[in-house]
Amino acid sequence: MSKIPAVKLQQLMGLDEYELTLAIDRVASELGISSEEVQEELDSVNLESSSSQITTPPPVETPKRKSIFSRNKSDTGDDSPTFVSDVSKFRVSYDPSHEGKNRQKQVNQAIVCTNCSAPLGIPDIRPIKVTCPSCGIETTYES
């Protein structure tokens, strides 16, 4: 049976070399035992705790991201938009004002925002300046 209380052993386990030496001397004088006995008991506890620890954490499998947007593989450049093939899947009526509804009647294409991948309904007019309602990025498309 241990002569040193478990609380004191735990306190000793977290100390550096010089602090550990001072604490061992203090504990030995409090309990009336030699500092060598305290050191031996501390070493035995350290040996038991290190052998019972898990050496390697179990591997963590990261989930794969799946995009819900279809992108064209044939991008011609950085400033060319990525067109959405099926516009009917997306709700492009995000401006409820009277002026916004008139603009929405002109929408016959949809592109994907280059910053946040949100679908944006656009008319055939080029060049066109598009401000994404989702992220606020403003982009001008020439083609």
Backbone as CSV, one residue per row, in Angstrom:
resi,resn,N_x,N_y,N_z,CA_x,CA_y,CA_z,C_x,C_y,C_z
1,MET,0.832,-1.170,0.000,0.000,0.000,0.000,0.884,1.244,0.000
2,SER,0.407,2.267,-0.682,1.180,3.489,-0.854,1.197,4.318,0.426
3,LYS,2.376,4.865,0.738,2.511,5.734,1.900,2.142,7.171,1.534
4,ILE,2.174,7.484,0.244,1.927,8.846,-0.228,0.517,8.916,-0.804
5,PRO,-0.276,9.905,-0.401,-1.627,10.042,-0.959,-1.569,10.283,-2.471
6,ALA,-2.601,9.797,-3.161,-2.642,9.895,-4.628,-2.659,11.342,-5.103
7,VAL,-3.269,12.215,-4.348,-3.331,13.632,-4.730,-1.930,14.235,-4.780
8,LYS,-1.126,13.908,-3.789,0.245,14.431,-3.745,1.081,13.848,-4.893
9,LEU,0.856,12.569,-5.212,1.591,11.962,-6.333,1.222,12.638,-7.654
10,GLN,-0.047,12.958,-7.823,-0.473,13.636,-9.053,0.148,15.019,-9.156
11,GLN,0.252,15.711,-8.033,0.886,17.022,-8.039,2.357,16.913,-8.423
12,LEU,3.008,15.881,-7.937,4.426,15.689,-8.245,4.657,15.326,-9.707
13,MET,3.708,14.628,-10.301,3.886,14.161,-11.683,3.937,15.304,-12.691
14,GLY,3.340,16.432,-12.393,3.290,17.519,-13.359,4.403,18.539,-13.212
15,LEU,5.392,18.300,-12.370,6.417,19.304,-12.101,7.675,19.083,-12.936
16,ASP,8.442,20.191,-13.122,9.739,20.126,-13.800,10.811,19.635,-12.833
17,GLU,12.043,19.501,-13.314,13.110,18.879,-12.527,13.383,19.592,-11.204
18,TYR,13.682,20.886,-11.237,14.032,21.596,-10.009,12.840,21.684,-9.065
19,GLU,11.669,22.004,-9.619,10.463,22.082,-8.788,10.127,20.719,-8.198
20,LEU,10.367,19.664,-8.971,10.101,18.304,-8.506,10.997,17.959,-7.319
21,THR,12.262,18.330,-7.404,13.191,18.050,-6.307,12.738,18.751,-5.028
22,LEU,12.352,20.008,-5.153,11.884,20.747,-3.978,10.593,20.148,-3.419
23,ALA,9.681,19.759,-4.288,8.407,19.193,-3.839,8.607,17.829,-3.194
24,ILE,9.534,17.021,-3.710,9.812,15.703,-3.108,10.353,15.899,-1.698
25,ASP,11.248,16.850,-1.528,11.784,17.119,-0.189,10.681,17.579,0.762
26,ARG,9.775,18.416,0.294,8.679,18.910,1.120,7.753,17.770,1.532
27,VAL,7.366,16.896,0.558,6.473,15.767,0.841,7.151,14.784,1.795
28,ALA,8.431,14.553,1.588,9.158,13.620,2.463,9.185,14.131,3.899
29,SER,9.398,15.421,4.075,9.433,15.952,5.447,8.035,15.962,6.074
30,GLU,6.987,16.196,5.260,5.617,16.184,5.791,5.205,14.790,6.256
31,LEU,5.585,13.769,5.480,5.153,12.400,5.788,6.150,11.639,6.662
32,GLY,7.324,12.222,6.889,8.324,11.577,7.741,9.006,10.397,7.069
33,ILE,9.174,10.437,5.768,9.887,9.381,5.032,11.038,10.035,4.282
34,SER,11.908,9.206,3.723,13.056,9.763,2.992,12.638,10.192,1.589
35,SER,13.398,11.121,1.029,13.095,11.605,-0.316,13.305,10.514,-1.364
36,GLU,14.188,9.538,-1.093,14.400,8.415,-2.023,13.136,7.552,-2.118
37,GLU,12.453,7.351,-0.980,11.215,6.569,-0.985,10.126,7.281,-1.799
38,VAL,10.065,8.591,-1.656,9.088,9.354,-2.425,9.403,9.242,-3.915
39,GLN,10.683,9.360,-4.269,11.090,9.270,-5.670,10.782,7.884,-6.240
40,GLU,11.033,6.807,-5.479,10.762,5.445,-5.937,9.267,5.236,-6.182
41,GLU,8.454,5.745,-5.262,7.009,5.590,-5.421,6.500,6.389,-6.621
42,LEU,7.048,7.572,-6.807,6.680,8.396,-7.960,7.085,7.717,-9.265
43,ASP,8.283,7.119,-9.284,8.738,6.403,-10.488,7.851,5.206,-10.798
44,SER,7.399,4.484,-9.774,6.538,3.322,-10.010,5.175,3.741,-10.548
45,VAL,4.659,4.865,-10.048,3.373,5.363,-10.548,3.526,5.843,-11.987
46,ASN,4.614,6.538,-12.288,4.865,7.000,-13.660,4.996,5.833,-14.621
47,LEU,5.646,4.752,-14.192,5.829,3.583,-15.043,4.488,2.919,-15.326
48,GLU,3.624,2.792,-14.321,2.312,2.177,-14.503,1.426,3.009,-15.415
49,SER,1.460,4.323,-15.238,0.586,5.177,-16.052,1.054,5.240,-17.501
50,SER,2.364,5.190,-17.729,2.843,5.253,-19.113,2.595,3.950,-19.857
51,SER,2.570,2.815,-19.152,2.316,1.542,-19.835,0.843,1.349,-20.151
52,SER,-0.057,2.040,-19.423,-1.485,1.865,-19.667,-2.051,2.881,-20.648
53,GLN,-1.254,3.831,-21.111,-1.747,4.834,-22.046,-1.812,4.272,-23.458
54,ILE,-2.705,4.831,-24.250,-2.815,4.455,-25.660,-1.693,5.153,-26.412
55,THR,-0.944,4.400,-27.202,0.217,4.983,-27.876,-0.172,5.750,-29.128
56,THR,-1.117,5.247,-29.917,-1.516,5.950,-31.133,-3.028,6.140,-31.124
57,PRO,-3.486,7.324,-31.501,-4.928,7.538,-31.561,-5.530,6.787,-32.745
58,PRO,-6.796,6.404,-32.646,-7.420,5.701,-33.767,-7.549,6.649,-34.957
59,PRO,-7.439,6.120,-36.177,-7.533,6.991,-37.359,-8.933,7.576,-37.500
60,VAL,-8.984,8.843,-37.861,-10.248,9.549,-38.034,-10.501,9.713,-39.517
61,GLU,-11.648,9.268,-39.962,-11.987,9.363,-41.378,-12.771,10.649,-41.610
62,THR,-12.251,11.509,-42.474,-12.920,12.775,-42.758,-13.996,12.563,-43.816
63,PRO,-15.154,13.196,-43.632,-16.215,13.039,-44.629,-15.847,13.774,-45.914
64,LYS,-16.292,13.224,-47.019,-16.031,13.835,-48.317,-17.150,14.809,-48.645
65,ARG,-16.778,15.964,-49.226,-17.762,16.972,-49.589,-18.318,16.645,-50.966
66,LYS,-19.612,16.827,-51.089,-20.257,16.581,-52.369,-21.004,17.849,-52.769
67,SER,-20.696,18.356,-53.947,-21.321,19.578,-54.412,-22.690,19.267,-54.997
68,ILE,-23.643,20.170,-54.772,-24.975,19.987,-55.334,-25.118,20.716,-56.662
69,PHE,-24.076,21.423,-57.075,-24.111,22.163,-58.330,-23.347,21.394,-59.398
70,SER,-23.873,21.443,-60.621,-23.155,20.813,-61.726,-22.350,21.893,-62.421
71,ARG,-21.069,21.638,-62.614,-20.185,22.608,-63.254,-19.724,22.055,-64.587
72,ASN,-19.569,22.967,-65.539,-19.041,22.565,-66.835,-17.545,22.345,-66.706
73,LYS,-17.026,21.306,-67.327,-15.611,20.994,-67.264,-14.800,21.845,-68.235
74,SER,-15.443,22.462,-69.216,-14.717,23.199,-70.244,-14.738,24.696,-69.942
75,ASP,-14.034,25.112,-68.882,-13.906,26.526,-68.578,-12.863,27.123,-69.515
76,THR,-13.184,28.257,-70.133,-12.255,28.848,-71.086,-11.291,29.803,-70.407
77,GLY,-11.598,30.288,-69.228,-10.710,31.208,-68.532,-11.271,31.538,-67.172
78,ASP,-10.552,32.391,-66.453,-10.981,32.746,-65.109,-12.185,33.674,-65.120
79,ASP,-12.306,34.532,-66.172,-13.405,35.488,-66.171,-14.619,34.994,-66.944
80,SER,-14.612,33.760,-67.380,-15.794,33.218,-68.048,-16.670,32.527,-67.008
81,PRO,-17.985,32.725,-67.076,-18.865,32.155,-66.050,-19.039,30.652,-66.223
82,THR,-19.377,29.998,-65.148,-19.730,28.586,-65.177,-21.251,28.517,-65.230
83,PHE,-21.771,27.982,-66.314,-23.212,27.956,-66.526,-23.826,26.750,-65.851
84,VAL,-25.035,26.936,-65.329,-25.813,25.859,-64.722,-26.660,25.247,-65.824
85,SER,-26.600,23.922,-65.936,-27.285,23.265,-67.047,-28.808,23.243,-66.872
86,ASP,-29.318,22.986,-65.687,-30.760,22.897,-65.466,-31.195,24.022,-64.533
87,VAL,-31.679,25.120,-65.108,-32.051,26.310,-64.349,-33.296,26.071,-63.506
88,SER,-34.135,25.147,-63.881,-35.394,24.939,-63.178,-35.196,24.381,-61.767
89,LYS,-34.020,23.830,-61.474,-33.764,23.283,-60.146,-33.508,24.369,-59.111
90,PHE,-33.218,25.594,-59.546,-32.822,26.644,-58.627,-33.854,27.751,-58.568
91,ARG,-33.976,28.361,-57.412,-34.874,29.493,-57.213,-34.050,30.755,-57.392
92,VAL,-34.257,31.462,-58.514,-33.476,32.653,-58.804,-34.268,33.927,-58.538
93,SER,-35.406,33.838,-57.892,-36.221,35.025,-57.600,-35.913,35.496,-56.187
94,TYR,-34.797,36.200,-56.028,-34.370,36.623,-54.715,-34.640,38.098,-54.453
95,ASP,-35.124,38.875,-55.432,-35.429,40.289,-55.244,-36.942,40.471,-55.366
96,PRO,-37.667,40.729,-54.249,-39.124,40.795,-54.299,-39.681,42.132,-54.795
97,SER,-38.828,43.128,-55.092,-39.325,44.433,-55.526,-39.907,44.354,-56.941
98,HIS,-40.683,45.400,-57.325,-41.286,45.444,-58.658,-40.211,45.464,-59.750
99,GLU,-39.168,46.240,-59.530,-38.054,46.308,-60.488,-37.339,44.956,-60.580
100,GLY,-37.195,44.285,-59.438,-36.554,42.973,-59.417,-37.362,41.932,-60.169
101,LYS,-38.679,42.003,-60.043,-39.531,41.045,-60.767,-39.438,41.256,-62.269
102,ASN,-39.306,42.508,-62.719,-39.128,42.775,-64.155,-37.802,42.201,-64.650
103,ARG,-36.744,42.332,-63.840,-35.444,41.751,-64.217,-35.516,40.231,-64.248
104,GLN,-36.294,39.645,-63.331,-36.390,38.193,-63.270,-37.103,37.614,-64.486
105,LYS,-37.958,38.398,-65.128,-38.622,37.933,-66.345,-37.631,37.796,-67.491
106,GLN,-36.521,38.564,-67.434,-35.499,38.509,-68.477,-34.517,37.348,-68.281
107,VAL,-34.569,36.689,-67.123,-33.620,35.620,-66.814,-33.915,34.393,-67.667
108,ASN,-32.884,33.944,-68.399,-33.008,32.697,-69.148,-31.744,31.860,-69.061
109,GLN,-30.778,32.324,-68.274,-29.557,31.569,-68.017,-29.262,31.619,-66.526
110,ALA,-28.474,30.686,-66.070,-28.020,30.710,-64.679,-26.537,30.371,-64.662
111,ILE,-25.799,31.107,-63.852,-24.376,30.839,-63.679,-24.110,30.560,-62.210
112,VAL,-22.907,30.117,-61.921,-22.503,29.821,-60.559,-21.530,30.913,-60.122
113,CYS,-21.754,31.491,-58.957,-20.863,32.514,-58.412,-19.469,31.914,-58.245
114,THR,-18.457,32.638,-58.704,-17.083,32.129,-58.631,-16.542,32.118,-57.208
115,ASN,-17.154,32.874,-56.306,-16.673,32.945,-54.933,-17.356,31.924,-54.014
116,CYS,-18.699,31.862,-54.054,-19.419,31.016,-53.091,-20.241,29.896,-53.735
117,SER,-20.224,29.787,-55.060,-20.930,28.740,-55.807,-22.442,28.823,-55.697
118,ALA,-22.975,30.003,-55.439,-24.424,30.187,-55.406,-24.932,30.354,-56.836
119,PRO,-26.099,29.795,-57.161,-26.630,29.971,-58.513,-27.181,31.384,-58.690
120,LEU,-26.877,32.000,-59.841,-27.313,33.359,-60.132,-28.020,33.375,-61.472
121,GLY,-29.252,33.875,-61.498,-29.987,34.005,-62.753,-29.566,35.276,-63.470
122,ILE,-29.248,35.165,-64.798,-28.802,36.332,-65.562,-29.501,36.358,-66.912
123,PRO,-29.651,37.555,-67.522,-30.189,37.653,-68.883,-29.072,37.438,-69.913
124,ASP,-29.440,37.521,-71.212,-28.465,37.318,-72.287,-27.563,38.522,-72.522
125,ILE,-27.818,39.653,-71.907,-27.087,40.892,-72.167,-25.626,40.744,-71.736
126,ARG,-24.677,41.169,-72.624,-23.251,41.150,-72.304,-22.651,42.469,-72.719
127,PRO,-21.703,43.029,-72.034,-21.174,42.626,-70.733,-22.215,42.868,-69.648
128,ILE,-22.111,42.072,-68.592,-23.071,42.183,-67.502,-22.322,42.205,-66.175
129,LYS,-22.756,43.102,-65.307,-22.193,43.194,-63.967,-23.147,42.476,-63.027
130,VAL,-22.638,41.464,-62.327,-23.454,40.630,-61.446,-22.950,40.789,-60.017
131,THR,-23.873,41.088,-59.102,-23.561,41.132,-57.675,-24.253,39.958,-57.018
132,CYS,-23.476,39.081,-56.412,-24.019,37.880,-55.777,-24.775,38.277,-54.511
133,PRO,-26.049,37.885,-54.381,-26.800,38.221,-53.165,-26.344,37.419,-51.954
134,SER,-25.641,36.336,-52.182,-25.206,35.490,-51.081,-23.926,36.011,-50.424
135,CYS,-22.890,36.333,-51.238,-21.617,36.745,-50.675,-21.281,38.205,-50.937
136,GLY,-22.008,38.862,-51.857,-21.793,40.282,-52.122,-20.676,40.601,-53.091
137,ILE,-20.046,39.611,-53.680,-18.956,39.835,-54.639,-19.548,40.330,-55.961
138,GLU,-18.948,41.372,-56.522,-19.399,41.937,-57.788,-18.440,41.508,-58.905
139,THR,-18.992,40.908,-59.971,-18.180,40.408,-61.064,-18.791,40.875,-62.380
140,THR,-17.939,41.232,-63.344,-18.395,41.614,-64.671,-18.012,40.505,-65.652
141,TYR,-18.997,40.026,-66.404,-18.787,38.960,-67.372,-18.880,39.555,-68.779
142,GLU,-17.885,39.228,-69.610,-17.822,39.734,-70.982,-18.440,38.762,-71.963
143,SER,-18.351,37.479,-71.692,-18.847,36.497,-72.672,-20.106,35.818,-72.213
